[in-house]
Amino acid sequence: MKQDQPRPTPRAGIMDIEAYVPGKSTAPAGVTKVYKLSSNENPLGPSPKAIEAAREVAARLDVYPDGSARRLREAIAEVHGLNPANIICSNGSDEILGLLAQTYLAPGDEAVFTEHAFMVYKIYIQAAGAKPVAVKETDERADIDAILAAITPATRIVFLANPNNPTGTYVPFQEVRRLHAALPKDVLLVLDAAYAEYVRRNDYEAGIELAGSSENVVMTRTFSKLGLGGARVGWMYGPAHIVDAINRVRGPFNVNATAIEAGIAAIRDRAHIERSVAHNEKWLAWLSAELTGLGLRVTPSVGNFLLIHFPEGKKHSAAAADDYLSARGYILRRVTGYGFPNALRMSIGTEEANRGVVDALKTFLKS
């Protein structure tokens, strides 16, 4: 077709969006065993009860799921002590983030996030025709004063990932409350708590209490880090008027039947969740110590991953390390797009994977 012929064109701004690129999942040809450590998945896999629940759905795949995901909302509410009417379930928490942007942003509006935050915030803001405002972090952690300084009369949303990906850092909840208290009442504060289950700090809260007591706060969560990344299950908790607005624009069957049943079983399998958290706590500390002992800088993390910084220079750079590890089957995440051109993000893996990465990096750094 000739390029000068008329054809449909995206609206202004869409082609300015840089598409999200997920972590790679394959190794070079010839590598027989692959350890995927690029997507912050659960190394223990899904709950056995979730697997069984998903299998039982297979015979009923001709039937539409419950459009409100009522039983899944009730299971979440039961575990967290919430009102199910204030919960929306979604196709991963990503969908909810996009729906919030679609619902509360318009051309000319602004939305604020921190410079190393989850890349989809910027994508969804631009897709809504609004202006993304990236705020500098301090020591790879969200700076509340910098966020407040970026608020203008055009600000409609503040996205705060807590803990943040890919840094793994978090904001103590007193700081989150200080941010909320200083925001205009018509600005929506979105607390993205995707990694909340893994945080073991006395001064951390996921945001349930603030979202339950405020008119301009929502908290988003995911089942992905607990073993259901492939099922795509997320949820939001917030005030009734925001739930009502999002329900008007979300897809009528946005959570599939398999995801609903697997999610119900997974969130009620507290033993599996506790095993996952205990495994993460052990190996997060071990990897941090081992990698630091190799002379690498590791950003202190409370999530299920580590941000590893490499020396300057081509010989032992992040790119060189990535190539070296990939050739041995260890797939980590390049984070250049997040503003870290000389770092790799490593998900906490199995014992075999964790020890293998450390041994490989020992050899790499001596080469």
RANOR-V608267 format. One record per pair of residues at least 6 apart in sequence whose ideal C-beta (glycine too) atoms are under 7 Angstrom apart, sorted by the first residue. I is the first residue (numbers start at 1). J is the second residue. D is the distance in Angstrom with one decimal. If there is no record, write none. Layout:
# RANOR-V608267
I & J & D
I & J & D
This chain:
# RANOR-V608267
13 & 126 & 6.0
13 & 129 & 5.9
16 & 126 & 6.6
17 & 123 & 5.6
17 & 126 & 4.8
17 & 127 & 6.5
20 & 119 & 5.7
20 & 120 & 5.9
20 & 123 & 6.0
21 & 337 & 6.8
22 & 39 & 6.7
23 & 38 & 3.0
23 & 39 & 4.6
23 & 333 & 4.3
24 & 38 & 5.8
24 & 331 & 5.9
25 & 36 & 5.4
25 & 38 & 6.7
25 & 331 & 6.5
27 & 34 & 4.8
27 & 326 & 5.5
27 & 329 & 5.1
27 & 331 & 6.2
28 & 326 & 6.0
28 & 327 & 5.7
31 & 327 & 6.8
31 & 329 & 4.7
33 & 329 & 5.0
34 & 329 & 4.9
34 & 331 & 6.3
35 & 329 & 5.7
35 & 330 & 5.2
35 & 331 & 6.6
35 & 349 & 5.9
35 & 353 & 4.0
35 & 356 & 6.6
36 & 331 & 5.0
37 & 330 & 6.4
37 & 331 & 6.0
37 & 332 & 5.4
37 & 346 & 5.2
37 & 347 & 4.4
37 & 349 & 5.0
37 & 353 & 6.2
38 & 331 & 5.0
38 & 332 & 5.8
38 & 333 & 4.2
38 & 347 & 6.7
39 & 229 & 6.9
39 & 347 & 6.5
40 & 225 & 6.2
40 & 304 & 5.6
40 & 305 & 5.0
40 & 347 & 4.7
41 & 229 & 5.1
41 & 347 & 6.4
42 & 225 & 6.3
42 & 226 & 5.9
42 & 227 & 4.1
42 & 276 & 5.5
43 & 279 & 6.8
43 & 348 & 6.5
43 & 349 & 4.8
43 & 350 & 4.8
44 & 227 & 6.7
44 & 275 & 6.2
44 & 276 & 5.3
44 & 279 & 6.1
45 & 227 & 5.6
46 & 227 & 3.7
46 & 228 & 5.8
46 & 266 & 6.7
47 & 227 & 6.0
47 & 265 & 6.2
47 & 266 & 4.7
47 & 269 & 4.1
47 & 272 & 4.1
49 & 265 & 4.2
49 & 269 & 4.7
50 & 227 & 6.9
50 & 228 & 6.4
50 & 262 & 4.2
50 & 265 & 4.4
50 & 266 & 4.1
50 & 269 & 6.9
53 & 261 & 4.3
53 & 262 & 5.3
53 & 264 & 6.7
53 & 265 & 3.9
54 & 258 & 5.0
54 & 261 & 6.3
54 & 262 & 4.5
56 & 261 & 6.8
57 & 257 & 5.2
57 & 258 & 4.8
57 & 261 & 5.0
60 & 257 & 6.8
61 & 257 & 6.8
64 & 253 & 5.8
65 & 253 & 5.6
65 & 255 & 6.5
65 & 256 & 5.8
65 & 257 & 4.0
65 & 260 & 5.6
66 & 260 & 7.0
67 & 252 & 5.0
67 & 253 & 5.3
69 & 89 & 4.0
69 & 255 & 4.8
69 & 260 & 5.5
71 & 260 & 6.8
71 & 264 & 5.9
72 & 89 & 5.2
72 & 255 & 6.9
72 & 260 & 4.8
72 & 263 & 5.1
72 & 264 & 5.5
73 & 84 & 4.2
73 & 87 & 4.5
73 & 89 & 6.0
74 & 84 & 4.9
75 & 264 & 4.5
75 & 267 & 5.4
75 & 268 & 6.0
76 & 82 & 6.9
76 & 87 & 5.7
76 & 235 & 5.8
76 & 267 & 6.0
77 & 83 & 6.4
77 & 84 & 4.0
77 & 87 & 6.2
79 & 267 & 5.3
79 & 268 & 6.9
80 & 208 & 6.4
82 & 237 & 6.0
85 & 240 & 6.9
86 & 237 & 5.8
86 & 238 & 6.4
86 & 240 & 6.3
86 & 243 & 5.8
87 & 235 & 5.7
87 & 236 & 7.0
87 & 237 & 5.5
88 & 96 & 6.7
88 & 235 & 6.5
88 & 236 & 4.8
88 & 243 & 5.7
88 & 246 & 5.5
88 & 247 & 6.6
89 & 233 & 6.9
89 & 235 & 4.9
89 & 255 & 4.9
90 & 96 & 4.5
90 & 234 & 4.5
90 & 235 & 6.4
90 & 236 & 6.9
90 & 254 & 5.9
90 & 255 & 6.5
91 & 232 & 4.9
91 & 254 & 5.2
91 & 255 & 6.2
92 & 222 & 6.3
92 & 224 & 6.6
92 & 232 & 4.2
92 & 233 & 6.9
92 & 234 & 4.6
93 & 194 & 5.9
93 & 220 & 4.5
93 & 221 & 6.2
93 & 222 & 4.2
93 & 234 & 3.3
94 & 120 & 5.8
94 & 234 & 7.0
95 & 234 & 6.5
95 & 254 & 6.5
96 & 220 & 5.2
96 & 234 & 5.7
96 & 236 & 4.6
97 & 120 & 6.1
97 & 121 & 6.9
97 & 124 & 5.8
97 & 192 & 6.9
97 & 220 & 6.4
98 & 124 & 4.6
99 & 246 & 5.2
99 & 249 & 5.9
99 & 250 & 5.6
100 & 157 & 6.8
100 & 188 & 7.0
100 & 190 & 5.9
101 & 111 & 6.9
101 & 124 & 3.9
101 & 125 & 5.7
101 & 127 & 6.9
101 & 128 & 4.7
101 & 157 & 6.9
102 & 128 & 5.7
102 & 249 & 6.1
103 & 245 & 5.3
103 & 246 & 6.0
103 & 249 & 5.7
104 & 156 & 5.5
104 & 157 & 5.8
104 & 188 & 5.5
105 & 111 & 6.0
105 & 125 & 6.4
105 & 128 & 3.9
105 & 130 & 4.0
105 & 156 & 5.6
105 & 157 & 6.4
106 & 128 & 7.0
106 & 129 & 6.6
106 & 130 & 6.7
107 & 129 & 3.8
107 & 130 & 6.7
108 & 154 & 6.6
109 & 130 & 4.3
109 & 154 & 5.8
109 & 156 & 4.5
110 & 130 & 6.3
110 & 131 & 4.7
110 & 133 & 5.2
110 & 152 & 6.2
110 & 154 & 4.4
110 & 155 & 4.9
110 & 156 & 6.7
111 & 125 & 4.5
111 & 130 & 5.7
111 & 132 & 6.3
111 & 133 & 6.7
111 & 156 & 6.2
111 & 157 & 4.1
111 & 159 & 6.6
112 & 133 & 4.7
112 & 135 & 6.0
112 & 147 & 6.0
112 & 150 & 5.1
112 & 151 & 6.8
112 & 155 & 6.0
112 & 158 & 4.7
113 & 121 & 4.4
113 & 134 & 6.3
113 & 159 & 4.3
114 & 135 & 5.2
114 & 137 & 5.1
114 & 142 & 4.7
115 & 134 & 4.8
115 & 135 & 6.4
115 & 136 & 5.7
115 & 137 & 5.5
115 & 339 & 5.8
116 & 137 & 5.8
116 & 140 & 6.5
116 & 164 & 6.7
116 & 166 & 6.9
116 & 167 & 5.5
116 & 338 & 5.3
116 & 339 & 5.3
117 & 159 & 6.6
117 & 161 & 5.0
117 & 164 & 5.9
118 & 161 & 5.3
118 & 165 & 5.5
118 & 192 & 6.7
119 & 337 & 6.2
119 & 338 & 6.7
121 & 159 & 4.5
122 & 132 & 4.5
125 & 132 & 4.4
126 & 132 & 6.1
133 & 150 & 5.4
135 & 143 & 6.9
135 & 146 & 4.8
135 & 147 & 5.3
135 & 150 & 4.9
136 & 143 & 6.6
136 & 146 & 5.6
137 & 143 & 5.8
140 & 167 & 4.6
140 & 169 & 5.6
140 & 299 & 5.2
141 & 169 & 4.2
141 & 171 & 6.9
142 & 160 & 6.3
142 & 164 & 6.6
142 & 171 & 5.1
144 & 171 & 6.9
144 & 175 & 5.0
144 & 178 & 6.0
144 & 179 & 4.9
147 & 158 & 6.4
147 & 179 & 6.2
148 & 179 & 6.8
148 & 182 & 5.3
151 & 183 & 6.8
151 & 187 & 6.9
155 & 187 & 5.5
156 & 187 & 6.3
156 & 188 & 6.6
157 & 187 & 6.9
157 & 188 & 4.8
157 & 190 & 6.1
158 & 183 & 6.6
158 & 187 & 6.2
158 & 189 & 5.2
158 & 190 & 6.9
159 & 190 & 4.9
159 & 192 & 6.5
160 & 189 & 6.8
160 & 190 & 6.8
160 & 191 & 5.7
160 & 192 & 6.7
161 & 192 & 4.4
162 & 170 & 5.5
162 & 171 & 5.2
162 & 176 & 6.7
162 & 191 & 6.1
162 & 192 & 6.9
162 & 193 & 6.2
163 & 169 & 6.5
163 & 170 & 4.2
163 & 195 & 4.7
163 & 199 & 6.2
163 & 302 & 5.1
163 & 303 & 4.8
165 & 195 & 7.0
165 & 303 & 6.8
166 & 307 & 5.4
166 & 335 & 5.0
166 & 338 & 5.3
166 & 345 & 4.4
167 & 299 & 5.2
167 & 307 & 5.4
168 & 299 & 6.0
168 & 301 & 2.6
168 & 302 & 6.1
168 & 303 & 4.4
168 & 305 & 6.0
168 & 306 & 6.5
168 & 307 & 6.1
169 & 299 & 6.5
169 & 300 & 6.7
170 & 199 & 6.4
170 & 201 & 6.8
170 & 204 & 5.8
170 & 302 & 5.2
172 & 203 & 4.1
172 & 204 & 6.7
173 & 203 & 6.3
173 & 204 & 6.1
173 & 205 & 4.0
174 & 203 & 6.9
176 & 210 & 7.0
177 & 210 & 6.7
180 & 189 & 5.6
180 & 210 & 6.2
180 & 214 & 6.7
180 & 217 & 6.2
183 & 189 & 6.1
185 & 216 & 5.9
187 & 216 & 6.4
188 & 216 & 5.4
189 & 216 & 6.1
189 & 217 & 4.7
190 & 218 & 5.7
190 & 220 & 6.6
191 & 207 & 3.7
191 & 211 & 6.8
191 & 217 & 6.6
191 & 219 & 4.6
192 & 220 & 5.2
193 & 206 & 4.1
193 & 207 & 5.7
193 & 219 & 5.6
193 & 220 & 6.7
193 & 221 & 5.6
194 & 221 & 6.7
194 & 222 & 4.8
194 & 225 & 6.5
195 & 225 & 6.0
195 & 303 & 4.1
195 & 304 & 6.5
196 & 206 & 3.9
196 & 221 & 6.6
197 & 225 & 6.5
197 & 226 & 6.3
197 & 273 & 6.5
197 & 277 & 6.1
198 & 225 & 7.0
198 & 277 & 6.1
198 & 280 & 5.3
198 & 302 & 6.6
198 & 303 & 5.5
198 & 304 & 5.0
199 & 302 & 4.6
200 & 281 & 6.1
201 & 302 & 6.0
206 & 219 & 6.1
207 & 217 & 6.9
207 & 219 & 3.8
208 & 219 & 6.1
208 & 237 & 6.3
210 & 217 & 5.0
211 & 217 & 4.7
211 & 218 & 5.5
211 & 219 & 4.4
211 & 237 & 5.2
211 & 238 & 5.1
214 & 239 & 7.0
215 & 239 & 5.3
217 & 238 & 6.8
218 & 236 & 5.4
218 & 237 & 6.8
218 & 238 & 3.4
218 & 242 & 5.8
219 & 236 & 6.9
219 & 237 & 5.0
219 & 238 & 6.9
220 & 234 & 6.6
220 & 236 & 5.0
221 & 234 & 6.6
221 & 235 & 5.4
222 & 234 & 4.6
223 & 231 & 6.9
223 & 233 & 4.0
223 & 234 & 6.9
223 & 263 & 5.5
223 & 266 & 5.9
225 & 304 & 5.9
226 & 266 & 6.1
226 & 273 & 5.9
226 & 276 & 6.0
227 & 266 & 6.5
227 & 276 & 7.0
228 & 262 & 5.9
228 & 263 & 6.5
228 & 266 & 5.7
231 & 258 & 6.5
231 & 259 & 4.3
231 & 262 & 5.0
231 & 263 & 6.9
232 & 259 & 6.1
233 & 255 & 6.6
233 & 259 & 4.8
233 & 263 & 4.3
280 & 304 & 4.9
280 & 348 & 5.2
283 & 348 & 5.0
283 & 354 & 5.2
284 & 301 & 6.5
284 & 348 & 5.7
286 & 354 & 6.9
287 & 306 & 5.9
287 & 348 & 6.9
287 & 354 & 5.7
288 & 298 & 5.2
288 & 306 & 6.4
290 & 358 & 4.7
291 & 298 & 5.1
291 & 308 & 5.8
291 & 358 & 6.8
292 & 298 & 5.5
294 & 361 & 5.9
294 & 362 & 6.3
294 & 365 & 5.9
295 & 365 & 7.0
296 & 308 & 5.5
296 & 309 & 6.4
296 & 310 & 6.5
297 & 309 & 4.1
298 & 306 & 5.5
298 & 307 & 7.0
298 & 308 & 5.7
299 & 307 & 4.2
301 & 307 & 6.8
304 & 347 & 6.4
304 & 348 & 5.0
305 & 345 & 5.5
305 & 346 & 6.2
305 & 347 & 4.8
305 & 348 & 6.4
306 & 346 & 5.1
307 & 340 & 6.8
307 & 343 & 5.5
307 & 345 & 5.4
308 & 343 & 6.1
308 & 344 & 5.1
308 & 346 & 5.9
309 & 342 & 6.4
309 & 343 & 4.7
310 & 316 & 5.9
310 & 317 & 5.5
310 & 318 & 4.5
310 & 321 & 5.6
310 & 342 & 5.3
310 & 343 & 6.7
312 & 342 & 6.7
314 & 320 & 6.4
316 & 365 & 5.9
317 & 342 & 5.8
318 & 342 & 4.7
318 & 343 & 5.5
318 & 344 & 5.2
321 & 344 & 6.3
321 & 361 & 6.9
321 & 364 & 5.9
322 & 332 & 6.2
322 & 334 & 5.9
322 & 344 & 6.0
324 & 360 & 6.9
324 & 364 & 4.7
325 & 332 & 6.0
325 & 357 & 6.7
325 & 360 & 5.7
328 & 360 & 5.4
330 & 356 & 6.2
330 & 357 & 5.1
330 & 360 & 6.1
332 & 344 & 4.4
332 & 345 & 6.5
332 & 346 & 5.0
333 & 344 & 6.4
333 & 345 & 4.1
334 & 344 & 6.5
335 & 343 & 5.5
335 & 344 & 6.9
335 & 345 & 5.2
346 & 357 & 6.5
348 & 354 & 6.9
